[in-house]
Amino acid sequence: MKKVRQHIKNHNRRVIDKYKSMKLINKLILSFVIVSIIPIIITQVISFYTATSLFKSKISDLTVFNLKQYTKNLDTSLEAYIDTMNRIFTDDIIVQNINIINQGNEDQYPMAVKMITERLKIVTTGQNGIRSCAIMCKNGTVIFNNFLIASEVDNIWMDIPDARESYIYKDTISTRGILISPTELTRTKAYNNAYLFHVSRAMFDLRDIKKGPIGIGVVSIDEAVIYNMCNYEDENHKEYGEIPSFNFIIDNDDNIISFPIKQYIGTNLREYGNNVKREDQLKNLINACGVFDNKPTMINSYTAEVVGWTVVNVYDQAHLLKEVGILQRLGMMIIIIAILFAILIISLSSREIISSIKKIIEAMQTAQKGDLSVKIAAEGTDEIADIARTFNNMIAEIRTLMYKVKQATFKQKEAEIRALEAQINPHFLYNTLDSINWMAIEKEEHEISKMLSSLGMILRYSIDKSNKLVTVNEEVEWLKKYIYLQQSRFNYSFSYEIQIEEYVGNHKMPKMLLQPFIENALIHGLEGVEKGGEIRVKISLEDKKHIAIEISDNGKGIKPEVLLELNKNLEDNTGIGVKNVLSRIHMYYGERASWDIKSISEKGTKIFIKLPIEQWG
């Protein structure tokens, strides 16, 4: 047993190794041939069900479309009957004579009946399907007009001694507006086994509406009219005794209004399953009537918008599936042709794919050797073209990064050289300034002593850890000493004001960011000013997330071309002055910081800087 298992494992390993060693085109064809066998087998099994579903879907769509047309016709006809009932309701002659009959005036009774009968004939003339039109008066009297027979004594309500005791009278009186009653079998001399449904409405004397109903009007319509409206006879199938489909009607209370087998008219769907779904009730009804001998059926329905009646269509599935065999054979032929065609397409397309992949591999090997000028021609919008474009972009990005690395290395070396050049012993400067300061004190030159002391503090602040982070308060204190020295230098030709909003002073910022703006204002903005120069600095919190700095002067302003360059996002940190400090801001904060410089010639300059508040380490 172990030998058999080992033999199977070895065989499987050989198959896998052989598959791995195959070329891509052969792998694609082999894989497709193996996989295509499964769809063929599955297609044989499910083709019948697929075709059935397709036919069912198409027939259902067509059936629903036809049902919509039937319901429109049904709505139109019922609206016409409702309109007839409304004309009776508003006919003054009918209403006046109903009042006469209700008053019990025997002398005027015959004439009143005649007048009502004549008016009913006139109002209902031309209405197809109306079999009876009757007025049931408040005193129980029934006045009618027959349409099936010319009788003035026989009517469908003749077996009721008092019309007020009839269900139609009670239901109509208690209903507002029009009442449409379910279809029922009528057995009288006038109407032998006729199936009629009724449209009725309570009658009122509109001149004296307060006295309430004076009776009801009832229009009785033959069920065959609406049945024929929703069904047609197919002579081709009738010849062979087949009924592929039929329609029937139920109202919004699930009463059967119209049905091809008349004995089911007047029954309710609940009789065919009280606690089951409506679909199951319909199936039980179809099986009970025996039209399709319990064969599978398709059931579709659509509800009329006006009256709420539903037209239901029943279709024999056995008739539907006669053509499925043809579709099965056709489907099999299509599958075989599709497999052969697919193998051809795979062979052609795989060669093109492999050729494109080889080009990409060659380009990668060239780039691996160090030649970054290689580029792949990317044509089309498929995945291979996307790979080629991605490779080209990657090579371009590598070239850009290498250039930036070279530039950064160069700048780093340059900065190191500058640092070496600037290595003057700070203790020598401090000690020398301290000696000069004591000499000034001995000669009672206190102003000079103050300036020397301020200069020493400025030098210590600027030289000690140039990249150190300081609080806003520390930066401002140092700035005040710097401005004091500049005031002395320029003979107090300008004044200054620094405003710091509460709570902003303890936040940190990079060292010596403000001094270049003050220096630029003194050297360029206030150049030549002997008196009246002004410099203002305002530091505040903005939306609790940023430090807002505003620096302004009333000097000469900045030239437009220089202003345009300063307002750009700068990456070059090799400049001096304002340009240098803006570059430092950009290096510290990136896009999270912003600045805006506004200047008007001979009126001054305003600089707005916004720095994000951060927890610096």
TAZIPE-V488733 format. One line per field, one symbol per residue. ss: DSSP state (h for helix, s for strand, l for the rest). psi: psi as a letter, one per 40 degrees, with the letter a starting at -180 (. if undefined). burial: + if it has 16 or more other C-alpha atoms within 10 Angstrom, else -. Layout:
# TAZIPE-V488733
ss: ???
psi: ???
burial: ???
This chain:
# TAZIPE-V488733
ss: lhhhhhhhhhhhhhhhhhhhhllhhhhhhhhhhhhhhhhhhhhhhhhhhhhhhhhhhhhhhhhhhhhhhhhhhhhhhhhhhhhhhhhhhllhhhhhhhhhhhhllhhhhhhhhhhhhhhhhhhhlllllssssssssllllsssssllllllllllllllllhhhlhhhhhhhllllssssssssssllllsssssssssssssllllhhhlsssssssssshhhhhhhhllllhhhhhlllllssssssllllsssslllhhhlllshhhhlllllhhhhhhhhhhhhlllllllsssssssllllllssssssshhhhhhhhhhhhhhhhhhhhhhhhhhhhhhhhhhhhhhhhhhhhhhhhhhhhllllllllllllllhhhhhhhhhhhhhhhhhhhhhhhhhhhhhhhhhhhhhhhllllhhhhhhhhhhhhhhhhhlllhhhhhhhhhhhhhhhhhhlllllssshhhhhhhhhhhhhhhhhhllllssssssslllllllsssllllhhhhhhhhhhhlllllllsssssssssslllssssssssllllllhhhhhhhllllllllllhhhhhhhhhhhhhhhhlssssssslllssssssssslllll
psi: ddddddddddddddddddddeiiddddddddddddddddddddddedddddddddddddddddddddddddddddddddddddddddddehdddddddddddefhddedddddddddddddddehehheheihihhideeihhihiddigheehieedehdhdeeidddddddehhahhhiiiihhgiddghfhhiiihiihhiheegddeaieaihhhhihdddddddeiihhdddddefigdiiiihiaeeehhdhidhdeeheiideefhdfiiddddddddddddedeffihihhiihhiddeeihhhhhhhddddededddddddddddddddddddddddddddddddddddddddddddddeegeeihhhhiaeadddddddddddddddddddddddddddddddddddddddeghhdddddddddddddddddefgddddddddddddddddddhgdeihiiddddddddddddddddddfffeiiihhhhiieddeiiiiifdddddddddddddeheheieihhhhhhihhfeeihhhhhiifaeiiidddddddeihhehfeaibdddddddddddebeeiiihhhhhhedaihhhhhhihigi.
burial: ------------------------+---+------+------+---++--++--++--++--++--++-++++++-++--++-+++-++----++-++++++------+--++-+++-++--++----+++++++++++++++++++------++++----+++---++--++-----++++++++---++--++++++++++++-------+++++++++++++++--+------------+++++++++--+++++++-+-+++++++-++-------+++++++---++----+-++++++----+++++++++--+---+--++--+---+---+--++--+---+-----++--+--++-------+-+++-+-----++-+++-++--++---------------------------------+--++--+--+-------+++++++++++--+-------++-+++++-++++++++++--+--++-----+---++-+++++++++++++-++--++------+++++-+++----+++++++++++++-------+---+--+----+++++++++------+++-+++----++++-+++++----
